[in-house]
Every structure is written in C-alpha cells, then in structure tokens.
Amino acid sequence: NDVATSTNRSANVAPATSAAMTEADAIAKEKAIWETIRAKDYDAFASMLASDQIEVLDVGVHDKAGSVAGVKDFEPSEVVFSDWKYLPIDKDAFVVIYSVNVKGKFKGKAFAPQNARGSSAWVLRDGKWVAIFHQECPIKPPMTPAPTPATATKPAASPSSSPVAAATPGSDAIANEKMVWDLFKSKNYDAFANLLAADFMEVEPDNVYDKAGSVKGVSMFNASKAVLSDFKTVNIDADAAIVTYSVENPGVFPGPERHSSIWVNRDGKWMGLFHHGGTPVVKAPATPKASASPAQ
C-alpha cells in the first residue's frame, strides 16, 4: 500500500498461484478486453465489465457507463504489452499488472506513442470472469529521493507503544487507508509492514514493488503534509474491497495524485494486498489519451 515517491527500490515479486485462475488465462483475459476496443466492439467490451466496475484515470474516476463511453473516442492501432505480473486476491478474484505501449488516435487525431503501467482486477461473478477495476500511471524513470535526516528511516515509536500501531484493519477500506497514512506520518514503518500481506504488490510510475520495497520506499519520503480526499470504494467480494482516492502531498508529489488499494480478509484478518499510485490528477487531458485498457 506504499504511496511513496519513486525511488530505486527492489522489486523481486513472486506471487502465489491461484487454483481458480492461471497466470496465462488471466493475461489472456486482459488482452481480450483490449482487443474488443481495437475491434470497436463496444458491446463486447461492456459485457466484460462488472456492473460496479471502477476505472481510475488522470481525468477522473469512472463507473462502467463512463468507461464504455470513453473507449469510443479511442482507436488503438498498435498495442505492445510487457512485464506481466499476476497477483491472486482469493479463489474468485485476481489482479494483473503490466506495462503497455500504445499508438493510435483519439477523437480522430493521432497521438504520440504512450507508455503506461496498468493494473486490472477481475472477479468471478455468476460463473463469469469480469473486470471490476483498472488504473494506469505514466512510466517514469526512478527519481533520487531528497536527503532526509538519518532518523527519518526509523519508526517514531514501536508498534507496542504507538496508539496508531495498535489499530487493527477491518472491512472499512477507507478507514484502513487512513490508518496507513497515519502510520506514514508517525514514521511507524514496522507497524505499516504488519498491515501488509506477504505477497503485497505496489505499482508506481518507476517500477512494481514487493512488500520489502514498499516499506523501504515509504521510509524515504515525508508524508506530514499529505491530504487525502475523494474516497470511493467497491467491494470485489465478501473478502476483498477496493478503495481509490486523491492525495496532495506538497513538496513531495509534483501535484495531486490518484491512488488505489485492495484490502483482503485472509483467515479472519484484513490486510493490504495491492496498491497502485502515481496517477496524476488533471482537469482535462492535455494531450489525447493513449490508454485503451479496461480503465479507458
């Protein structure tokens, strides 16, 4: 659930395999939904989305109707995928993460090739796999973090003595996310690590990180001025939920960003499983959108 600025962090991720879905099948489903857009088969595209699907873009957070309307302006002529990763949520849901390079037209006008990191969550509903979430952020090179005092990488208090650390996540994904940011502000990184699943993954503009990389990353930025707003949640199933929101962190982020997290209930304990950050907030596209994924 790391929302740190881009840093050179380790990203050796090896998620477990779900018995309900193979990685190859998961990738095939994501490619298939892109193909419906290329073929301008918007009915097929809509049929592959959950009724409560949510799409996180720089220009806003869209529901299913907004996603279907958006792809009608987009005409991809070339789509190249790479760096696929697969993260099971539970037996009935999964996340796929990838990089994508897109060429094409938007509202009839050609745009420059675009590179993005994308993530999509899929869920099994009434015997059919449907996409329930998608987000993208532009691919950017790692940035060197600003110098910080040596004490900034140490917890401000131990989990046993910190009131914030004593809090336990529950089914309220918004409350869970606010709890995480309170831990960032108190520099209690051990407590933050305790909230994450062992197979946690994070998508940022510079890379995809495992749990260790995320914990290291949040210890290298200042969250004291961070302000969260515009929360929206969607339940994936009884044991998993998505929360998306905007973050302003003056002096750390170049501007407002959109972030999303997936929280899961495993063996009666809620924990952070996935985070996608670094999607810039803009009032209107400065250039034609290149993304045509389930989130477009």
N, C-alpha and C positions, 0 to 999 in steps of 0.2 A: 504494500500500500504506500510505497515511497513516492513522494511528490517532490523529490529534491531536484535541484538544478543539475544539468548534465555534467557528469564527471567521468573520469576514467575508472569505471567500476567493473569488477569481474562479473561475467555473465554465463557461467557454465551451468546451463539448466538441463535437467534430465527428469521431466515429469513422469509420474507413474502412468501405466496404460489402463484405460477403462475397458471393462469386459463388454460394455454396451456399444462401444464405438471404437473402431481402429483409427489410427492417425491417418492412414491412407484414405479411408472413407470420409473422414472429417474434412480433409483437404479437398477432396473431390466435390463435396457439397458446397464449399466456399467458392471454388472455381465455377461451379454450375450456376450459382446465383449471379456471378459476374457475366456469365455467358448470356443469361436472359436479357441483361442490359445491352450487351453488344448487339444482340439479335432484335432489340426493341420489342421484346415480348413482355410487355409490362404486366399483363395478366399473370403470366407465369412467375414473374418477379414477385408480385403481390402475394401469390399463393405460397411462396416460400418464406414469408414473414409471419411471425406470431401476431395475433391481434393487438397485443400490448407491446409490440416492438418499439425500441427506442434507439435513436441514431444521434450521435454526438458529433457535431460539426463545428467549425470555427464560427459560422454564421448563426448557429443556434442548436437547440436540441429538438429533434423532430419526432413525431409519432409515426405510425405506419402510413397514414394518408400523406404526411409531408414527405416521407421517403419516396413513396411511389410517384408523387408529383415531381420531386426533384430529379429523378433519373430521366425523366422525359426530355430534359434540356441537355442531357449528356450523351455524346456519341463517341465512345472509345474506339479507336482504330487499331491500337496496339496496347496490350496489357502483358507485362512481364512480372512474374512472381519470383520471390526468392526467400530464403531464411525462414522457412516454415517451422513453427513450434506448436505443439499440441498439449493442452492442459485439461485433463478431466476435472469437472466440477463434482459430479456424482454419477451414478449409473445412467441418469437421464439427461445429462447436460455436459457440455464441454466448451472450451474456448480454443480458437485457432488464432495464431499470431503470425504475421508475415510482413515482408517488405513488398512494395509494388511500384513499378514504373509505368506510367500511363501517358499515351499520346492520343490526341483526338480533337473533338470540337465541343464547344459549349455554346448553346444557343446559336449554332451555325457558324461560329468563329473558331478557328484553330487556336489552341493554346500551346505554350511551351511545354516540353516534357516535364512531368511532375513526379517526384519521389516521395513516398509516404510510408509510415509504419501503420499497419492496420490490425485491428483485432475484432473478432466477432464471437459472440456467444450463441450457441444453439441449444435447443431444448426439445425433448420428445414430448409431444402433446397429442393425445388421442391416436397414438401409433404412428405419428408422422414427425420427422425432424424439421423444425422451423427455426429461423434466425430470430433472436429476440434482442440482440444488442450489437451495435457496431460503432467503432470510433477510429479516427485516424489523426496522426500528427505528422508534420513535415519531418523528413530525415535531416538531421543536422550533425555536424562533427562535434566531438566532445569539446566542452569548454573547460578551461582551467579554473577551478574554484578560487574565489578571493581568499587571501590569507585570513586565518582565524586564530584566535588565541588557543594555546595548547589545551586549555581546559574545555574548549568547545566540543571536543570529541568524547568527553566523559559524561556519564549520567550526572545530572544535578542532584539526584537522590537515588537511593537504592529502591528496588521495587517494594521491599518490605516496609519502607518508611514513607514513601510518597503516597498521598491520598489519591492522586491521579492514577498511579500504577495499580492501586488496589481495585480500581473499577474493572468490571467484567463485561465483555461484549455480550450483546443479546440479539434478538431478532430485529431490533430497530437499527437499520443500516445507517441512518443519518446520525443517530447518537453514537454509533461505533466510529464513524468517520470523524466526528468532532472530538471524540476521545483520543484518536490518533494524533490529531493536530495539537491537542493539549499536551500530549507527550513530547511532540517535537519542540513546543515552546518551552517546556520544562527541561529539555535536553535529557529526557529519561529514555535512552535508546534501548536499554535492556528490556524495559517494560514494553516498548514498541515491538521488539523482536518476539516477545512472548505472545503477542496478539496474532502473529502470522503463522500460517500453515507451513509445514516443512517444504512443500512443493510450490510455495508462493512464487509468482512471476510478476514483473513490472515492465511496462512498455514506456519508454521515454524517447524523445527525438534522437538521442545519440546512441541508444542501444536497448537491448532487452536484458533484464537483470534477474538473478535469482534472489533468494531471501538474504543471503550474506551481502550481496552487492547493494541491495536496497537499504539495509541497516547501515552499512558504511556510508552510503550516499547521504542519508538524512543527517548524519553527524557532521556533515561538511557544509551545511547552509543554515542561515538564520531565519527561523520562522516566527520571530517575535512580533512582526507586524502583519502577519498573514490574516486575511479576512475571507471567510467562506460565505457563499450566498447561492441562491437559485438552486436549491436542492430538489432533485426528483428521484423517485425510487420506483423500481419494478421488481416484483417477485418472479424469480425464474421458476421455482417450485417451492415446496414446503420447507426445503432445507437450504435455499440459496436465494440471495437478493442482490440486485444491482443498485448502487447509488451514484448519481452523477451531480456535479456542482461546479461552480466557478470559484477561482481563487485569485485574490490580488495579494501580492507579496512585494511591496515596494523595495527597490534596491536589490532584489534577488531575481525575480522574474522580470523579463522585459516589458510585460504588460499582463493584463488578466489572462488566465488560462482556464481551460475546461479539464476536469479530472473525473475519473470514474473508478469505482472499486466494486469488486464482487466479494460478498461475505457468505460463508458457508457454515452449516451446522454439521459437525462431524463428531459422532459419539457423544452427543449432548452438549458440545462446546462450540460456540460461534467463534470463527477466526477469519482473518483476512486471507484471501486466496489469490487475488489478482488486482492489479492497478494499471490504469492507462492514463498518463498525464501529458502535459506539454502541447495540448491543442490550443492555439491562440484564439482569443475571443475577438472577433471583428464584427462591425455593424453591417457590413456588406462586403461581398467579395471584391478585393482589389484587382484580382485577375480571374479569368474564368476558372471554375472548379475543375480539377482533373480527376477527382475521385469518383468512381462509379460503383463502389462496393455496396454491400447492403446498407451502408450508412449514408449513401448519397441522397 
